[in-house]
Every structure is written in structure tokens, then in C-alpha cells.
Amino acid sequence: MTDLQDAIETSEELVPELIATHYLTGIDDVVEHIRAASQLGLGVRVRSYLEQDEDGQTMAERWELELLTSSPVLTEDAGEEPAA
């Protein structure tokens, strides 16, 4: 095996595959999904966003939860400052 093949296999292992995406309306649902994923040894990626309610005058917080084959790894080039 060459170094190039080893690097390709290693980088593929670091990228978890998406299993499903769930759109949730309550934080209790988000916590429940995270706990279930943890028990199954799966990873999650959670994003929050605001969505206009049906009345058109108020905003409601919503969550997008991506279920992954393993936990995602945040790299330094992803916008995070390294810890000192």
C-alpha cells in the first residue's frame, strides 16, 4: 500500500455519511434525537434557524438535525480558531 492510498482511506474514514435529515420544532425533540443517536453510536449535526409562523408576524425557532454514520470532526480550516 502506498502513502497516497493510505491518505485516501484515512480521509474517507473522517467524512461521516448522511443517514437522514430531521426537521424539528421543539428542543425536547432535538435532545431526544441526540440521546438516541448517542446510544446507537451515531453522529449528529444540528443547526437552528428562524422560520416565519403561519400568521406571518412572528418568528419561530426550528432545528435541522442530520443523522450521520459517525461523529463529524471539526477541522481548523472550517472557521474555528485553534485553542491556545
C-alpha positions in Angstrom: 0.0 0.0 0.0 1.3 3.4 -0.9 1.2 6.6 1.2 -1.3 8.0 -1.2 -3.7 5.1 -0.8 -3.4 5.3 3.0 -4.2 9.0 2.9 -7.2 8.5 0.7 -8.6 5.7 3.0 -7.9 7.8 6.1 -9.7 10.9 4.7 -12.7 8.8 3.6 -13.0 7.5 7.2 -13.1 11.0 8.6 -16.1 12.0 6.5 -19.3 10.6 8.0 -22.1 9.7 5.7 -25.5 11.2 6.0 -28.2 8.8 7.0 -31.2 11.1 7.4 -32.3 14.7 8.0 -34.9 15.6 10.5 -36.7 18.9 10.8 -37.8 19.5 14.4 -39.9 22.2 16.1 -39.0 21.7 19.8 -35.8 21.5 21.7 -37.1 18.4 23.6 -37.3 16.6 20.3 -33.8 17.6 19.5 -32.4 16.3 22.8 -34.3 13.1 22.4 -32.9 12.5 18.9 -29.3 13.3 20.1 -29.7 10.8 23.0 -30.9 8.1 20.7 -28.1 8.7 18.2 -25.6 8.6 21.1 -26.9 5.2 22.3 -26.7 3.9 18.8 -23.1 5.2 18.3 -24.1 7.6 15.5 -23.2 11.2 15.0 -25.4 14.3 14.6 -25.0 17.7 13.2 -27.6 20.3 14.5 -28.4 23.7 13.0 -31.0 26.1 14.3 -32.9 28.7 12.2 -35.8 31.0 12.4 -39.0 30.4 10.4 -41.9 32.8 10.0 -45.1 31.4 11.6 -48.3 31.0 9.7 -49.6 34.3 10.9 -46.7 36.0 9.2 -45.9 38.3 12.1 -43.8 36.1 14.5 -40.7 34.0 14.1 -40.3 30.5 15.5 -37.1 28.7 16.1 -36.7 25.4 14.2 -33.9 22.8 14.2 -32.4 20.7 11.4 -30.8 17.5 12.7 -28.6 15.4 10.4 -28.1 11.8 11.5 -24.6 10.6 10.5 -22.7 7.3 10.4 -20.2 8.7 12.9 -19.4 11.9 14.7 -18.3 14.8 12.5 -14.8 16.2 13.1 -14.3 19.9 13.1 -11.0 20.9 11.4 -9.1 24.1 11.9 -9.8 25.3 8.3 -13.6 25.1 9.0 -13.5 28.6 10.6 -12.7 27.7 14.2 -9.8 29.2 15.9 -7.4 26.6 17.4 -7.4 26.5 21.2 -4.3 28.2 22.8 
